[in-house]
Amino acid sequence: MHRCANLPVLLLLVLFITTCSYIAPYNQHAYERAIDLKVEASDLVKKSKEDYSKHQERIELFKLEMQKTFEYVKNIPKNDDTVEQYKILMNEELNSMYGFIKFWREHGSVSDFMADEFSQEIQKHFDEIIRLELGKIGAK
């Protein structure tokens, strides 16, 4: 009889532990946005041999899409790691997407060497965002 008295407490403890999560659940929209932005970023880097002004409108649209995606993911509870990756990508002072855009704007065009250097860092951060989202599948 004494063992049964602890059963409700034990069941509540198990339920609490299994329902608590330290990360947000998988979000298909966030995943698709990250893929789309990665592809668009890669294409912009490839175009950076050309004059910045030729692509300025497209760059502004890309930045708008980045901002919309950032606002979306930052409002998903328990999504701090993904938010941090977007903050890095959007920081003009880092070797990031916005840092690349600033460099391109200031120099007019970008050499293959510099484009490759930026591209590696940019792709790394987008890959991390994608990996974080895919890691949520099955995580509870």
NORJO-V451781 format. One record per backbone hydrogen bond with DSSP energy under -1.0 kcal/mol. CO is the residue of the C=O (numbers start at 1). NH is the residue of the N-H. Records with the same first field share a line. If there is no record, write none. Layout:
CO: NH / NH
//
This chain:
1: 5
6: 10
7: 11
8: 12
9: 13
10: 14
11: 15
12: 16
13: 17
14: 18
15: 19
16: 20
27: 31
28: 32
29: 33
30: 34
31: 35
32: 36
33: 37
34: 38
35: 39
36: 40
37: 41
38: 42
39: 43
40: 44
41: 45
42: 46
43: 47
45: 48
47: 50
48: 110
51: 54
52: 55
55: 59
56: 60
57: 61
58: 62
59: 63
60: 64
61: 65
62: 66
63: 67
64: 68
65: 69
66: 70
67: 71
68: 72
69: 73
70: 74
73: 76
78: 24
79: 83
80: 84
81: 85
82: 86
83: 87
84: 88
85: 89
86: 90
88: 91
89: 98
91: 94
94: 96
96: 100
97: 101
98: 102
99: 103
100: 104
101: 105
102: 106
103: 107
104: 108
108: 52
111: 115
112: 116
113: 117
114: 118
115: 119
116: 120
117: 121
118: 122
119: 123
120: 124
121: 125
122: 126
123: 127
124: 128
125: 129
126: 130
127: 131
128: 132
129: 133
130: 134
131: 135
133: 136
134: 137
136: 139
//
